[in-house]
Amino acid sequence: MTDPISPIRDTDDAARATARNLLRGANIAAIAFADLETGAPGVARIGFGLAPDGMAISLVSDLALHTRALRQDPRAALMIGEPADRGDPLNSPRLSVTVMARFIDADSPDRASLRQAWLGHHPKARLYVDFADFHFVGFEILGAALNGGFGRAYRLAPADLA
């Protein structure tokens, strides 16, 4: 009996570039997390961006279920990439990223640069970025899967995205 052919291609420079472009170009993402009460998977849409050092970040409110869930269990996954305006949406590249959430203290010396970078990509957040219930969260990337469109699937390591 022969082994089945893996649908995962060898990661190459084109796949790395596509994944990095998705990260750099994203202003939103979907986040998957474990529900506090049931442990069942939950999903939410969040604002997304990159810190000046390239770390994936979001600005989250204590009122949000996903924020409370991440404080209890920081394991999560992000889906990054929106379908193109035309054509088959399943042929648009998207990146699924396994992450560990790390909340950034309000008195962190990095907060000012995170705030400035965030507002550069999310100017309407100026209305609430300084509210006491909003916090920056950084995402340590543990690994990723790139679906570059039909027949173009890749596994990526954190170094492939840097």
Backbone torsions as a table, in degrees:
resi	resn	phi	psi	omega
1	MET	NA	132.4	-179.2
2	THR	-89.9	149.5	176.2
3	ASP	-70.6	142.1	177.4
4	PRO	-66.5	150.1	178.5
5	ILE	-75.3	130.6	-179.8
6	SER	-72.6	137.5	176.4
7	PRO	-78.2	-8.5	-178.1
8	ILE	-85.8	123.7	178.8
9	ARG	-83.7	161.7	172.7
10	ASP	-66.7	133.3	-179.3
11	THR	-67.8	128.2	-179.3
12	ASP	-126.0	177.8	-177.6
13	ASP	-62.2	-34.1	179.1
14	ALA	-66.3	-40.4	177.8
15	ALA	-65.8	-42.8	177.6
16	ARG	-60.1	-44.6	-179.4
17	ALA	-63.9	-43.1	178.3
18	THR	-60.2	-46.6	-179.4
19	ALA	-62.9	-44.6	179.4
20	ARG	-63.7	-40.0	178.3
21	ASN	-64.5	-38.4	176.4
22	LEU	-61.9	-44.6	179.2
23	LEU	-62.7	-46.5	-177.8
24	ARG	-66.9	-32.5	-175.0
25	GLY	-90.5	-7.0	-173.9
26	ALA	-83.1	134.2	171.7
27	ASN	-110.6	-13.4	177.5
28	ILE	-137.3	161.0	175.6
29	ALA	-152.8	161.6	168.5
30	ALA	-99.7	138.6	178.2
31	ILE	-118.4	131.8	175.5
32	ALA	-103.4	139.2	-175.8
33	PHE	-151.0	169.5	177.6
34	ALA	-93.6	126.1	178.8
35	ASP	-60.8	134.9	-176.9
36	LEU	-59.0	-42.8	-173.0
37	GLU	-84.4	-38.4	-172.8
38	THR	-108.8	-19.2	-174.2
39	GLY	78.4	-3.8	179.5
40	ALA	-69.8	154.6	177.2
41	PRO	-64.4	141.2	172.9
42	GLY	-126.5	160.9	179.5
43	VAL	-143.2	144.4	178.7
44	ALA	-146.2	158.8	173.1
45	ARG	-94.9	135.1	-179.9
46	ILE	-131.3	158.3	167.8
47	GLY	-70.4	149.6	-176.5
48	PHE	-140.3	149.5	175.3
49	GLY	-168.7	-179.4	176.7
50	LEU	-117.1	137.7	174.8
51	ALA	-71.9	166.1	178.4
52	PRO	-55.2	-29.1	178.9
53	ASP	-86.9	3.3	178.2
54	GLY	93.8	-4.1	178.9
55	MET	-68.0	137.5	175.4
56	ALA	-70.0	134.2	-177.2
57	ILE	-139.1	163.7	170.4
58	SER	-146.0	162.4	173.3
59	LEU	-113.3	118.0	-173.1
60	VAL	-125.6	154.0	180.0
61	SER	-102.8	144.5	175.1
62	ASP	-61.6	-19.9	-179.4
63	LEU	-75.0	-18.8	-175.3
64	ALA	-80.5	138.0	178.2
65	LEU	-57.2	-41.7	-177.7
66	HIS	-65.6	-32.1	177.8
67	THR	-65.4	-48.7	179.7
68	ARG	-62.5	-38.7	179.3
69	ALA	-66.1	-41.3	-179.7
70	LEU	-67.4	-29.6	176.5
71	ARG	-67.3	-31.4	179.7
72	GLN	-84.1	-41.1	-178.8
73	ASP	-139.5	103.3	-173.2
74	PRO	-75.4	-1.4	178.3
75	ARG	-74.3	135.8	-178.4
76	ALA	-157.8	175.7	173.9
77	ALA	-138.7	144.8	177.6
78	LEU	-115.4	141.1	171.7
79	MET	-113.6	121.3	-175.2
80	ILE	-123.6	133.5	178.2
81	GLY	124.7	125.8	-180.0
82	GLU	-107.8	148.4	179.4
83	PRO	-66.3	151.7	175.9
84	ALA	-66.2	159.6	180.0
85	ASP	-65.1	-28.0	-176.8
86	ARG	-127.5	160.4	176.7
87	GLY	85.0	-175.3	-178.5
88	ASP	-72.6	120.2	-178.9
89	PRO	-61.4	-24.8	179.3
90	LEU	-76.6	-5.7	176.1
91	ASN	-96.1	0.3	177.4
92	SER	-84.6	138.8	-179.8
93	PRO	-67.2	145.6	175.4
94	ARG	-149.7	154.5	-173.4
95	LEU	-126.4	123.8	174.6
96	SER	-102.7	121.3	-172.5
97	VAL	-119.9	123.7	174.2
98	THR	-85.3	128.0	-173.2
99	VAL	-135.3	164.6	168.9
100	MET	-120.1	121.5	-177.8
101	ALA	-80.6	137.8	177.6
102	ARG	-132.4	114.4	179.3
103	PHE	-74.9	139.3	-177.9
104	ILE	-100.7	123.1	-178.1
105	ASP	-58.6	143.5	180.0
106	ALA	-60.9	-27.9	-179.8
107	ASP	-96.9	13.2	178.1
108	SER	-64.3	140.6	176.3
109	PRO	-63.9	-16.6	179.7
110	ASP	-83.0	-13.2	-172.9
111	ARG	-59.2	-41.1	-177.9
112	ALA	-61.7	-43.0	-179.6
113	SER	-72.3	-34.0	176.0
114	LEU	-64.9	-43.2	179.6
115	ARG	-60.3	-47.3	-179.0
116	GLN	-63.3	-44.1	178.8
117	ALA	-64.6	-42.0	-179.4
118	TRP	-61.9	-47.5	-178.2
119	LEU	-67.4	-24.9	175.0
120	GLY	-63.7	-31.1	-179.7
121	HIS	-104.3	-19.9	-177.4
122	HIS	-132.3	67.2	-173.4
123	PRO	-60.2	-29.0	179.8
124	LYS	-69.8	-16.5	177.8
125	ALA	-68.0	-11.5	177.4
126	ARG	-55.6	-27.0	-179.6
127	LEU	-66.7	-27.9	-172.6
128	TYR	-135.6	-3.5	-175.0
129	VAL	-56.6	-29.3	-177.5
130	ASP	-98.2	4.3	176.0
131	PHE	-63.4	145.5	-175.9
132	ALA	-63.1	-25.3	-177.9
133	ASP	-89.2	1.5	178.7
134	PHE	-101.3	138.4	-177.2
135	HIS	-140.2	147.8	171.7
136	PHE	-84.2	140.7	174.7
137	VAL	-126.3	132.4	175.3
138	GLY	-98.9	150.1	-179.6
139	PHE	-117.3	113.8	173.2
140	GLU	-78.0	119.9	-178.1
141	ILE	-81.0	125.0	180.0
142	LEU	-99.2	-25.3	-179.5
143	GLY	172.9	171.1	-177.7
144	ALA	-153.4	158.1	172.8
145	ALA	-127.0	124.1	178.6
146	LEU	-103.3	126.2	168.6
147	ASN	-106.6	103.9	-176.8
148	GLY	-85.8	7.4	-175.5
149	GLY	121.8	-178.9	-175.7
150	PHE	-52.9	125.1	175.1
151	GLY	74.3	14.2	-178.2
152	ARG	-128.4	78.6	-178.9
153	ALA	-113.2	137.3	-176.6
154	TYR	-140.9	149.1	168.2
155	ARG	-101.7	135.6	-179.8
156	LEU	-125.7	142.7	174.7
157	ALA	-90.5	162.6	178.1
158	PRO	-53.3	-38.7	-179.7
159	ALA	-63.5	-27.5	178.8
160	ASP	-67.9	-20.8	-175.7
161	LEU	-99.3	-8.0	-176.7
162	ALA	-82.2	NA	NA
